[in-house]
Amino acid sequence: MFKKFSYAIGIIFFVIFAFLILKNANLSSFIDSIENKTFDLRQSIMINEGAKKPNQDIVIVAIDDATYEYILDTYGEWPLPRDIYADIINYLEKQNPRAIAFDLMFVKSIKSKNLADEALIKAFKKYDNIFTSMNFDNQSEDLRTPPKLPDKIKINVENNSRIDFSQLTFTNCRTILQGILDATSNIGIINVSRSDDGILRKMPLVVKYQDDYYPQLALKVGLNYLGEPHNSYEIDKNSNFRIADRNIYLDNDGSAILNWYGPANTYTYIPMYKLIKASKGSRLDYDFSNKIIYFGSTASSLFDIKTVPTGKIYPGVEVQATYVNNIIDNNFIRKVHRGYTIALSILLSLLIASVVSRVNSAFSASMMSFSTYFIYLLIAYYAMRFENLWLEVIYPLIFSIFGFTCAYIIKYLIKSRDFEQQYKLATTDGLTELFNHRYFQEQIRMQVEQCKRYNTNFSLIIIDIDFFKKFNDNFGHQSGDAVLREVAQTLKRNVRATDIVCRYGGEEMSIILPNMGEKEAYSTAQKICDRVAQNKFRLANGKETNVTISLGVSTFPQDGKTAEELISAADKRLYDAKNNGRNQVGGI
């Protein structure tokens, strides 16, 4: 009966636990934050093992510290005059690159000159493989009136999923040069998606502005690479953004989870000052034909640095390059739906609970349970490595631990009850329910060893009921037993929870007082003596009587450095109390 009840209680707790996990938003958020760290770890391990290789056709032209210094020395200011970019574009286009993408915003500036801006706009008009970026925000309308953007830069998205894009919906925009907006449709957004810990693990494919969808810069570049001519796309009911022959899975907030190729400086880097010089006639030994060329800032003073799963300092332009690389390779991470994760977690916990219930050895059960979960970890790692599948590991771990704990408790609850009963019988006096003499001897020796090791002290009180033999003769042994029980309970009520009250033998009792010095021990003994003397003790025949006790106290180490010496010292003071008239503490 008890076994069935235990199983029922275990199942109820398991159901309550699962319900709390799923319904508690703060707890789920905390678990998600840890799960994100496991994603970072798996990504880092895959990179160290060389599981993924970056696309060699992606080249980053970096506005690095050396370029920034060169620009200031040569042109005297930042930003760089726009006609310099036009010269670089014209130089690169002679080598037939696949695409030229600027992770830079060519906004209107009081420093920019009309002729220089016109040169850049002319380049955008001339070539159809140049891409540039723009950024949405939620700036107040009092500061900036939300602009109306050209229809040609937005895309049509049929959203058949439950994603509402509320986190990726913006109310305002800082536009780039109107001439560029008029000249090309190759304009993408560079808004990012960060987790609560500030780490960038995913990027939006599209964002919303004034109820329209606008594509990411990297999506625009990727679509160009794939030769995707359409301007209408669908997000299906499984949260897949469908592009040509591939599906890109979108997470709950509408972002795609990136698969990372390495730490910073993974791709081929070329400082932009070399291209500036090359556009003016200097020699640059690098073939840009059929390359995707990404321009972006890496200089620390220009502050376009992100934190990603594989590095704390990661240039924003390399995030864009990674994004394009994912599109080219169809390499985005797909996260398993939370419902499947919970179901898998429950199955794993039931498997571990089954192991625990069938294996007698606690150590063996623990090792087998650990091995079961470790095998799941390996499966989760290789699923991400070879199938780009994110199997969560924290929910399964929590459920596994809970399942293991419940099974262990249920399995050993009955055994522990039997063990506790046996242990109680072995260490407890049946009449007084105090610890017995054998337990007293074990504990006093243990206290001696602990005090020697940690240089502390403890005290011992030995108690004898006065005239107990005469009491038995006058009132009978049943009344004597009743007095023994009530004196024992009085002792237990007047000491600390950590003190050990024992029946020493016959009418003698003892109290071990851990971490108590001589003065406190004598004070405790006197209090007990007074309380016993004040009590009325009920006899077996229903009558009441008074009883007194005599006590002897000894303290380690001043009264003895062994258990025998301490017992002897307390015994001597007990007899001093008896010889001096009883109902007192001897040696005070």
Helices and strands as residue ranges (DSSP letters): H 2-23, H 25-48, E 58-63, H 65-75, H 82-93, E 99-102, H 114-126, E 130-137, G 151-153, E 156-159, G 166-168, E 169-170, E 172-174, H 178-183, E 187-189, E 202-204, E 206-209, E 212-215, H 217-226, E 232-235, E 240-243, E 246-249, E 255-257, E 268-271, H 272-279, E 292-297, G 300-302, E 305-308, E 311-315, H 316-329, E 334-335, H 338-358, H 362-387, E 389-390, H 394-427, H 437-454, E 458-465, H 468-475, H 477-493, E 500-505, E 508-514, H 518-534, E 537-538, E 544-545, E 549-556, H 563-579, E 585-586
